[in-house]
């Protein structure tokens, strides 16, 4: 076989479509551009994000203040001062807080806040403690254990 006899298989090489060369050529009259409008004109360039003159979303977003962080952890909050009512030396868990009505349900992790005063020693188990809450619990002789 000689090099000048080689040719690609039929259908492997496609001729480019020549638009706007008359109706007999198959792409005449409007040449695939539809009728009228900015995109049918010659030299028409519409930049990305153009919305036909309407205020684009990218310019409107700063006016729509804030956003919602989908990854934020929300806590059921309990103040140290409200635990003063409980018996000294008792073990406090999220379950016991639910029973006594300090939290509504166990869906959210429990966080102990340092508001108020604590004089009794309590063994508290919760998911999080603020620094001031931990100091007040341990200052009263109790234990703050993270779950």
C-alpha positions as CSV (number, residue, x, y, z in Angstrom):
1,X,0.0,0.0,0.0
2,X,1.3,3.4,-0.9
3,X,1.0,6.6,1.2
4,X,-1.0,8.5,-1.5
5,X,-3.7,5.8,-1.5
6,X,-4.5,6.2,2.2
7,X,-7.8,7.9,3.0
8,X,-10.0,8.1,6.1
9,X,-13.1,5.9,6.3
10,X,-16.3,7.5,4.9
11,X,-18.1,9.7,7.4
12,X,-14.9,10.3,9.5
13,X,-14.4,13.8,8.1
14,X,-17.3,16.2,8.0
15,X,-17.5,19.3,5.8
16,X,-18.2,22.5,7.7
17,X,-21.7,24.0,7.5
18,X,-21.7,27.2,5.3
19,X,-24.6,29.3,6.5
20,X,-26.2,32.1,4.7
21,X,-25.5,30.9,1.2
22,X,-29.1,30.7,-0.1
23,X,-32.1,28.5,0.7
24,X,-30.9,25.7,-1.6
25,X,-27.9,25.3,0.7
26,X,-30.2,24.5,3.6
27,X,-29.2,27.4,5.9
28,X,-30.4,30.4,4.0
29,X,-32.8,33.3,4.8
30,X,-32.1,33.6,8.6
31,X,-29.0,31.3,8.7
32,X,-30.1,29.6,12.0
33,X,-30.3,32.9,13.9
34,X,-34.1,33.1,14.1
35,X,-35.9,36.4,13.4
36,X,-34.8,39.9,14.6
37,X,-33.4,40.7,18.0
38,X,-29.9,41.5,19.3
39,X,-28.5,38.0,18.7
40,X,-29.6,37.9,15.0
41,X,-27.5,41.0,14.1
42,X,-24.0,40.9,12.8
43,X,-21.3,41.7,15.4
44,X,-23.7,40.8,18.3
45,X,-21.8,40.1,21.5
46,X,-23.7,39.7,24.7
47,X,-21.5,39.4,27.7
48,X,-22.0,36.5,30.2
49,X,-24.5,37.4,32.9
50,X,-26.4,40.0,30.8
51,X,-30.1,39.9,31.5
52,X,-31.5,42.1,28.8
53,X,-31.1,45.4,30.6
54,X,-32.8,44.2,33.8
55,X,-30.6,44.7,36.9
56,X,-28.4,41.6,36.9
57,X,-28.5,39.2,40.0
58,X,-24.8,39.8,40.6
59,X,-25.5,43.5,41.1
60,X,-28.6,42.9,43.1
61,X,-27.0,40.5,45.6
62,X,-25.3,43.1,47.9
63,X,-28.8,44.6,48.5
64,X,-30.1,41.3,49.8
65,X,-28.4,41.4,53.2
66,X,-26.9,38.5,55.0
67,X,-27.2,34.8,54.5
68,X,-28.0,31.6,56.5
69,X,-25.0,29.4,57.4
70,X,-26.2,25.9,56.8
71,X,-23.3,24.4,58.8
72,X,-23.9,26.4,62.1
73,X,-24.4,24.3,65.2
74,X,-27.4,25.5,67.3
75,X,-27.3,24.6,71.0
76,X,-29.9,24.2,73.8
77,X,-28.7,26.8,76.3
78,X,-28.8,26.4,80.1
79,X,-27.5,29.0,82.5
80,X,-25.4,28.0,85.5
81,X,-27.6,30.2,87.8
82,X,-30.7,28.2,87.0
83,X,-28.9,25.0,88.1
84,X,-28.7,26.4,91.6
85,X,-32.1,25.0,92.4
86,X,-30.9,21.4,92.0
87,X,-29.6,19.2,94.9
88,X,-25.9,19.4,95.8
89,X,-23.7,16.5,94.5
90,X,-26.3,15.4,91.9
91,X,-25.2,14.2,88.5
92,X,-26.7,16.3,85.7
93,X,-27.0,15.0,82.1
94,X,-29.0,16.2,79.1
95,X,-31.6,13.6,80.0
96,X,-32.1,14.9,83.6
97,X,-32.2,18.5,82.2
98,X,-35.0,17.4,79.9
99,X,-36.9,15.7,82.8
100,X,-36.7,18.9,84.9
101,X,-37.8,21.1,82.0
102,X,-34.5,23.0,81.5
103,X,-34.4,22.0,77.8
104,X,-37.3,21.2,75.4
105,X,-35.9,18.1,73.6
106,X,-32.6,16.2,73.0
107,X,-32.3,17.1,69.3
108,X,-29.9,19.9,70.0
109,X,-26.6,19.6,71.9
110,X,-26.6,21.2,75.3
111,X,-24.4,24.2,76.2
112,X,-23.9,25.5,79.7
113,X,-23.6,29.3,80.0
114,X,-21.9,31.2,82.8
115,X,-24.8,33.5,83.7
116,X,-25.7,33.6,87.4
117,X,-24.0,32.2,90.5
118,X,-23.5,28.6,91.6
119,X,-22.7,27.6,95.3
120,X,-23.5,23.9,95.2
121,X,-21.1,21.2,93.8
122,X,-22.7,19.6,90.8
123,X,-21.4,17.0,88.4
124,X,-22.5,18.3,85.0
125,X,-22.2,16.5,81.7
126,X,-23.0,18.5,78.6
127,X,-21.8,18.9,75.0
128,X,-20.2,22.4,75.6
129,X,-19.3,24.8,78.4
130,X,-18.4,28.4,78.3
131,X,-15.1,29.3,80.0
132,X,-16.9,31.2,82.8
133,X,-19.4,28.4,83.3
134,X,-16.6,25.9,83.7
135,X,-14.8,28.1,86.2
136,X,-18.0,28.6,88.3
137,X,-18.8,24.9,88.4
138,X,-15.2,23.9,89.4
139,X,-15.0,26.9,91.8
140,X,-18.1,25.5,93.6
141,X,-16.4,22.1,93.9
142,X,-18.2,20.4,91.0
143,X,-17.1,18.7,87.8
144,X,-17.8,19.9,84.2
145,X,-17.5,16.9,81.8
146,X,-17.9,17.3,78.0
147,X,-19.8,14.6,76.2
